[in-house]
Amino acid sequence: IGSRAHMEGEVKRSLFRTVLMKGFQAVVRVFGRTEVKDTQCGFKMFDRESGKKVFRNVRLLRWSFDVEVLSLCTAMGVEVKEV
């Protein structure tokens, strides 16, 4: 998956937005069963077999479906690399 985490020092955010972002990331790490730092980055790439296996089980269709996809990958043993 794509990640903007390596740009942390370069991005300018308000304190409020930073607190929300860090809070969401903490909740995801606790409940989402993933170590990925940037779950909301839109770029995700799958091989055909893994994509079918994971997306067949996705239930969320809107906001935060990314977290479900990454959690399913972890649960199903699909390797995730953050680049």
C-alpha positions as CSV (number, residue, x, y, z in Angstrom):
1,I,0.0,0.0,0.0
2,G,1.1,3.6,-0.5
3,S,2.0,5.6,2.5
4,R,2.5,9.3,3.4
5,A,4.0,8.4,6.8
6,H,7.5,9.1,5.5
7,M,6.5,12.7,4.8
8,E,5.6,13.4,8.4
9,G,8.0,16.3,8.9
10,E,7.1,17.9,5.6
11,V,3.3,18.1,6.0
12,K,1.7,21.2,7.7
13,R,-1.4,20.4,9.7
14,S,-3.3,22.2,12.4
15,L,-2.9,20.9,16.0
16,F,-6.6,19.8,15.9
17,R,-6.1,17.7,12.7
18,T,-2.9,16.2,14.0
19,V,-4.6,15.1,17.3
20,L,-7.5,13.6,15.3
21,M,-5.1,11.8,13.0
22,K,-3.0,10.4,15.8
23,G,-6.1,9.3,17.7
24,F,-7.5,7.5,14.7
25,Q,-4.2,5.8,14.1
26,A,-4.1,4.6,17.7
27,V,-7.6,3.2,17.5
28,V,-6.7,1.4,14.3
29,R,-3.6,-0.1,15.8
30,V,-5.6,-1.4,18.8
31,F,-8.7,-2.6,17.1
32,G,-7.8,-2.9,13.5
33,R,-5.0,-5.5,13.9
34,T,-2.6,-3.8,11.6
35,E,0.7,-2.1,12.0
36,V,0.3,0.1,8.9
37,K,0.9,3.7,9.7
38,D,-1.2,5.3,6.9
39,T,-4.3,3.3,6.5
40,Q,-6.2,6.1,4.7
41,C,-3.8,6.5,1.7
42,G,-5.8,5.6,-1.3
43,F,-3.2,3.5,-3.1
44,K,-3.5,-0.2,-2.5
45,M,-2.4,-2.9,-4.9
46,F,-3.2,-6.6,-4.8
47,D,-2.4,-9.6,-6.9
48,R,-5.5,-11.2,-8.4
49,E,-5.8,-14.1,-5.9
50,S,-5.3,-12.0,-2.8
51,G,-7.6,-9.3,-4.1
52,K,-10.4,-11.7,-4.7
53,K,-9.9,-13.4,-1.3
54,V,-10.0,-10.1,0.6
55,F,-12.6,-8.1,-1.3
56,R,-15.0,-11.0,-1.3
57,N,-15.2,-10.5,2.5
58,V,-15.4,-6.6,2.7
59,R,-18.6,-5.4,4.3
60,L,-17.9,-1.6,4.8
61,L,-18.6,0.4,1.6
62,R,-17.8,3.9,2.8
63,W,-15.4,5.7,5.1
64,S,-12.8,3.5,6.8
65,F,-13.3,0.5,4.5
66,D,-9.4,0.7,4.1
67,V,-9.0,-0.4,7.7
68,E,-11.3,-3.3,7.2
69,V,-9.3,-4.3,4.1
70,L,-6.0,-4.2,6.0
71,S,-7.5,-6.1,8.9
72,L,-8.8,-8.8,6.6
73,C,-5.3,-9.0,5.0
74,T,-3.8,-9.6,8.4
75,A,-6.5,-12.2,9.4
76,M,-6.1,-14.0,6.1
77,G,-2.4,-14.0,6.0
78,V,-2.1,-11.7,3.0
79,E,1.3,-9.9,3.1
80,V,1.1,-6.1,3.4
81,K,4.0,-3.8,2.6
82,E,3.9,-0.1,3.2
83,V,5.9,2.0,0.6
